[in-house]
Amino acid sequence: MNKEIQINSEYITLGQFLKLAEIIDSGGMAKWFLSEYEIFVNGEQDQRRGRKLRVGDKIEIQNFGAFIIV
């Protein structure tokens, strides 16, 4: 089951998503987290903190689960 993450703008970055989804505590942890965990956006691996996520995008993180932007 996907956890829904709601945004109120056109997009958010992958770094902002990690904080919004309560996976990390601060934006400063994003770079470290992205270097330690495999993250898949719409089935493609992506480690870019600035990757733009839009409504409908699906994010999968091993050991954390699947998320969808709504």
N, CA, C and O atoms as a GROMACS GRO file, in nm:
protein
  280
    1MET      N    1   0.084  -0.119   0.000
    1MET     CA    2   0.000   0.000   0.000
    1MET      C    3   0.089   0.125   0.000
    1MET      O    4   0.189   0.132   0.071
    2ASN      N    5   0.050   0.221  -0.080
    2ASN     CA    6   0.126   0.346  -0.090
    2ASN      C    7   0.080   0.445   0.016
    2ASN      O    8  -0.039   0.461   0.041
    3LYS      N    9   0.177   0.510   0.079
    3LYS     CA   10   0.145   0.620   0.169
    3LYS      C   11   0.133   0.745   0.084
    3LYS      O   12   0.218   0.772  -0.001
    4GLU      N   13   0.027   0.822   0.106
    4GLU     CA   14   0.006   0.943   0.026
    4GLU      C   15   0.072   1.063   0.092
    4GLU      O   16   0.057   1.087   0.211
    5ILE      N   17   0.146   1.139   0.011
    5ILE     CA   18   0.210   1.262   0.056
    5ILE      C   19   0.147   1.376  -0.024
    5ILE      O   20   0.162   1.382  -0.147
    6GLN      N   21   0.078   1.464   0.044
    6GLN     CA   22   0.007   1.572  -0.024
    6GLN      C   23   0.095   1.695  -0.038
    6GLN      O   24   0.164   1.736   0.055
    7ILE      N   25   0.092   1.754  -0.159
    7ILE     CA   26   0.165   1.878  -0.182
    7ILE      C   27   0.065   1.985  -0.226
    7ILE      O   28  -0.040   1.954  -0.282
    8ASN      N   29   0.101   2.110  -0.201
    8ASN     CA   30   0.013   2.222  -0.237
    8ASN      C   31   0.078   2.313  -0.340
    8ASN      O   32   0.040   2.430  -0.354
    9SER      N   33   0.176   2.258  -0.412
    9SER     CA   34   0.244   2.336  -0.515
    9SER      C   35   0.259   2.247  -0.639
    9SER      O   36   0.219   2.131  -0.638
   10GLU      N   37   0.317   2.304  -0.744
   10GLU     CA   38   0.333   2.227  -0.869
   10GLU      C   39   0.422   2.106  -0.848
   10GLU      O   40   0.397   1.999  -0.904
   11TYR      N   41   0.527   2.122  -0.768
   11TYR     CA   42   0.619   2.013  -0.742
   11TYR      C   43   0.694   2.038  -0.611
   11TYR      O   44   0.693   2.149  -0.557
   12ILE      N   45   0.759   1.932  -0.561
   12ILE     CA   46   0.854   1.945  -0.451
   12ILE      C   47   0.979   1.868  -0.494
   12ILE      O   48   0.974   1.785  -0.584
   13THR      N   49   1.092   1.898  -0.428
   13THR     CA   50   1.214   1.825  -0.460
   13THR      C   51   1.220   1.696  -0.378
   13THR      O   52   1.151   1.681  -0.278
   14LEU      N   53   1.304   1.606  -0.422
   14LEU     CA   54   1.321   1.480  -0.351
   14LEU      C   55   1.368   1.505  -0.208
   14LEU      O   56   1.324   1.437  -0.115
   15GLY      N   57   1.455   1.603  -0.188
   15GLY     CA   58   1.501   1.639  -0.054
   15GLY      C   59   1.386   1.687   0.034
   15GLY      O   60   1.377   1.649   0.150
   16GLN      N   61   1.298   1.771  -0.023
   16GLN     CA   62   1.182   1.820   0.053
   16GLN      C   63   1.086   1.706   0.084
   16GLN      O   64   1.028   1.700   0.192
   17PHE      N   65   1.072   1.614  -0.011
   17PHE     CA   66   0.984   1.500   0.008
   17PHE      C   67   1.028   1.416   0.128
   17PHE      O   68   0.945   1.376   0.210
   18LEU      N   69   1.159   1.390   0.138
   18LEU     CA   70   1.209   1.307   0.248
   18LEU      C   71   1.173   1.366   0.383
   18LEU      O   72   1.140   1.292   0.477
   19LYS      N   73   1.178   1.497   0.394
   19LYS     CA   74   1.142   1.563   0.519
   19LYS      C   75   0.990   1.560   0.540
   19LYS      O   76   0.942   1.532   0.650
   20LEU      N   77   0.914   1.590   0.434
   20LEU     CA   78   0.768   1.591   0.443
   20LEU      C   79   0.713   1.453   0.480
   20LEU      O   80   0.614   1.442   0.552
   21ALA      N   81   0.778   1.349   0.430
   21ALA     CA   82   0.734   1.211   0.459
   21ALA      C   83   0.785   1.162   0.594
   21ALA      O   84   0.761   1.047   0.632
   22GLU      N   85   0.857   1.250   0.666
   22GLU     CA   86   0.912   1.220   0.798
   22GLU      C   87   1.011   1.104   0.795
   22GLU      O   88   1.021   1.026   0.890
   23ILE      N   89   1.085   1.094   0.684
   23ILE     CA   90   1.190   0.993   0.672
   23ILE      C   91   1.320   1.048   0.732
   23ILE      O   92   1.398   0.975   0.793
   24ILE      N   93   1.341   1.178   0.714
   24ILE     CA   94   1.457   1.245   0.774
   24ILE      C   95   1.405   1.361   0.860
   24ILE      O   96   1.293   1.408   0.841
   25ASP      N   97   1.488   1.405   0.954
   25ASP     CA   98   1.448   1.512   1.045
   25ASP      C   99   1.477   1.652   0.991
   25ASP      O  100   1.405   1.747   1.021
   26SER      N  101   1.583   1.664   0.911
   26SER     CA  102   1.619   1.796   0.860
   26SER      C  103   1.667   1.786   0.717
   26SER      O  104   1.709   1.679   0.672
   27GLY      N  105   1.660   1.897   0.646
   27GLY     CA  106   1.704   1.900   0.507
   27GLY      C  107   1.851   1.865   0.493
   27GLY      O  108   1.892   1.813   0.389
   28GLY      N  109   1.930   1.894   0.596
   28GLY     CA  110   2.072   1.864   0.591
   28GLY      C  111   2.103   1.715   0.585
   28GLY      O  112   2.211   1.675   0.543
   29MET      N  113   2.008   1.634   0.626
   29MET     CA  114   2.028   1.488   0.624
   29MET      C  115   2.003   1.429   0.486
   29MET      O  116   2.037   1.313   0.462
   30ALA      N  117   1.943   1.506   0.396
   30ALA     CA  118   1.902   1.453   0.266
   30ALA      C  119   2.019   1.398   0.186
   30ALA      O  120   2.011   1.289   0.130
   31LYS      N  121   2.128   1.474   0.179
   31LYS     CA  122   2.242   1.430   0.099
   31LYS      C  123   2.296   1.297   0.151
   31LYS      O  124   2.325   1.207   0.072
   32TRP      N  125   2.311   1.285   0.283
   32TRP     CA  126   2.357   1.160   0.342
   32TRP      C  127   2.259   1.047   0.312
   32TRP      O  128   2.300   0.939   0.269
   33PHE      N  129   2.130   1.071   0.333
   33PHE     CA  130   2.029   0.968   0.313
   33PHE      C  131   2.032   0.917   0.169
   33PHE      O  132   2.027   0.796   0.145
   34LEU      N  133   2.042   1.010   0.074
   34LEU     CA  134   2.042   0.972  -0.067
   34LEU      C  135   2.167   0.892  -0.104
   34LEU      O  136   2.163   0.813  -0.198
   35SER      N  137   2.275   0.911  -0.033
   35SER     CA  138   2.396   0.835  -0.062
   35SER      C  139   2.393   0.696   0.002
   35SER      O  140   2.469   0.608  -0.038
   36GLU      N  141   2.307   0.676   0.100
   36GLU     CA  142   2.301   0.550   0.174
   36GLU      C  143   2.189   0.456   0.129
   36GLU      O  144   2.200   0.335   0.147
   37TYR      N  145   2.082   0.509   0.071
   37TYR     CA  146   1.965   0.429   0.036
   37TYR      C  147   1.934   0.439  -0.112
   37TYR      O  148   1.953   0.544  -0.174
   38GLU      N  149   1.887   0.328  -0.168
   38GLU     CA  150   1.841   0.329  -0.307
   38GLU      C  151   1.699   0.382  -0.309
   38GLU      O  152   1.611   0.333  -0.238
   39ILE      N  153   1.678   0.483  -0.393
   39ILE     CA  154   1.546   0.543  -0.407
   39ILE      C  155   1.503   0.532  -0.552
   39ILE      O  156   1.580   0.563  -0.643
   40PHE      N  157   1.380   0.489  -0.573
   40PHE     CA  158   1.327   0.475  -0.708
   40PHE      C  159   1.210   0.570  -0.725
   40PHE      O  160   1.116   0.570  -0.644
   41VAL      N  161   1.215   0.650  -0.830
   41VAL     CA  162   1.106   0.742  -0.864
   41VAL      C  163   1.046   0.690  -0.993
   41VAL      O  164   1.113   0.686  -1.096
   42ASN      N  165   0.919   0.652  -0.988
   42ASN     CA  166   0.849   0.596  -1.105
   42ASN      C  167   0.928   0.480  -1.167
   42ASN      O  168   0.935   0.467  -1.289
   43GLY      N  169   0.988   0.397  -1.081
   43GLY     CA  170   1.058   0.279  -1.127
   43GLY      C  171   1.204   0.301  -1.167
   43GLY      O  172   1.274   0.204  -1.196
   44GLU      N  173   1.251   0.426  -1.170
   44GLU     CA  174   1.389   0.456  -1.206
   44GLU      C  175   1.466   0.500  -1.083
   44GLU      O  176   1.418   0.581  -1.004
   45GLN      N  177   1.587   0.446  -1.067
   45GLN     CA  178   1.669   0.487  -0.953
   45GLN      C  179   1.712   0.632  -0.970
   45GLN      O  180   1.754   0.672  -1.079
   46ASP      N  181   1.701   0.710  -0.864
   46ASP     CA  182   1.740   0.851  -0.870
   46ASP      C  183   1.789   0.895  -0.733
   46ASP      O  184   1.719   0.876  -0.633
   47GLN      N  185   1.906   0.952  -0.728
   47GLN     CA  186   1.965   0.996  -0.601
   47GLN      C  187   1.978   1.147  -0.596
   47GLN      O  188   2.044   1.200  -0.506
   48ARG      N  189   1.918   1.219  -0.691
   48ARG     CA  190   1.934   1.364  -0.697
   48ARG      C  191   1.840   1.433  -0.598
   48ARG      O  192   1.718   1.418  -0.605
   49ARG      N  193   1.898   1.506  -0.506
   49ARG     CA  194   1.820   1.577  -0.404
   49ARG      C  195   1.724   1.676  -0.468
   49ARG      O  196   1.616   1.700  -0.414
   50GLY      N  197   1.761   1.734  -0.582
   50GLY     CA  198   1.678   1.834  -0.649
   50GLY      C  199   1.578   1.777  -0.748
   50GLY      O  200   1.509   1.854  -0.815
   51ARG      N  201   1.568   1.645  -0.758
   51ARG     CA  202   1.471   1.582  -0.850
   51ARG      C  203   1.331   1.634  -0.818
   51ARG      O  204   1.287   1.629  -0.704
   52LYS      N  205   1.262   1.684  -0.921
   52LYS     CA  206   1.128   1.741  -0.902
   52LYS      C  207   1.025   1.628  -0.901
   52LYS      O  208   1.021   1.545  -0.991
   53LEU      N  209   0.943   1.628  -0.797
   53LEU     CA  210   0.835   1.530  -0.783
   53LEU      C  211   0.703   1.602  -0.802
   53LEU      O  212   0.678   1.706  -0.741
   54ARG      N  213   0.619   1.546  -0.886
   54ARG     CA  214   0.489   1.606  -0.914
   54ARG      C  215   0.377   1.510  -0.875
   54ARG      O  216   0.402   1.392  -0.848
   55VAL      N  217   0.254   1.560  -0.872
   55VAL     CA  218   0.137   1.478  -0.839
   55VAL      C  219   0.135   1.355  -0.929
   55VAL      O  220   0.149   1.365  -1.051
   56GLY      N  221   0.117   1.240  -0.869
   56GLY     CA  222   0.112   1.114  -0.941
   56GLY      C  223   0.243   1.037  -0.939
   56GLY      O  224   0.245   0.919  -0.971
   57ASP      N  225   0.353   1.103  -0.901
   57ASP     CA  226   0.482   1.034  -0.895
   57ASP      C  227   0.481   0.934  -0.780
   57ASP      O  228   0.425   0.958  -0.674
   58LYS      N  229   0.545   0.820  -0.806
   58LYS     CA  230   0.555   0.714  -0.705
   58LYS      C  231   0.700   0.700  -0.663
   58LYS      O  232   0.790   0.688  -0.747
   59ILE      N  233   0.723   0.702  -0.533
   59ILE     CA  234   0.857   0.692  -0.477
   59ILE      C  235   0.865   0.564  -0.395
   59ILE      O  236   0.779   0.538  -0.310
   60GLU      N  237   0.968   0.484  -0.420
   60GLU     CA  238   0.988   0.361  -0.343
   60GLU      C  239   1.126   0.367  -0.278
   60GLU      O  240   1.227   0.396  -0.344
   61ILE      N  241   1.128   0.339  -0.148
   61ILE     CA  242   1.253   0.340  -0.072
   61ILE      C  243   1.260   0.210   0.007
   61ILE      O  244   1.172   0.182   0.089
   62GLN      N  245   1.365   0.132  -0.018
   62GLN     CA  246   1.380   0.005   0.051
   62GLN      C  247   1.380   0.028   0.202
   62GLN      O  248   1.444   0.120   0.251
   63ASN      N  249   1.309  -0.055   0.274
   63ASN     CA  250   1.293  -0.051   0.421
   63ASN      C  251   1.203   0.061   0.469
   63ASN      O  252   1.174   0.069   0.589
   64PHE      N  253   1.156   0.150   0.380
   64PHE     CA  254   1.067   0.259   0.421
   64PHE      C  255   0.930   0.249   0.354
   64PHE      O  256   0.832   0.301   0.406
   65GLY      N  257   0.923   0.182   0.240
   65GLY     CA  258   0.796   0.162   0.174
   65GLY      C  259   0.778   0.244   0.048
   65GLY      O  260   0.874   0.300  -0.006
   66ALA      N  261   0.653   0.250   0.003
   66ALA     CA  262   0.618   0.320  -0.120
   66ALA      C  263   0.530   0.440  -0.088
   66ALA      O  264   0.446   0.435   0.001
   67PHE      N  265   0.552   0.546  -0.162
   67PHE     CA  266   0.479   0.670  -0.141
   67PHE      C  267   0.429   0.720  -0.274
   67PHE      O  268   0.489   0.692  -0.378
   68ILE      N  269   0.319   0.795  -0.272
   68ILE     CA  270   0.268   0.856  -0.394
   68ILE      C  271   0.236   1.002  -0.364
   68ILE      O  272   0.182   1.034  -0.258
   69ILE      N  273   0.271   1.089  -0.458
   69ILE     CA  274   0.246   1.232  -0.442
   69ILE      C  275   0.103   1.261  -0.486
   69ILE      O  276   0.063   1.224  -0.597
   70VAL      N  277   0.028   1.326  -0.400
   70VAL     CA  278  -0.112   1.362  -0.433
   70VAL      C  279  -0.134   1.510  -0.417
   70VAL      O  280  -0.245   1.559  -0.440
   0.00000   0.00000   0.00000
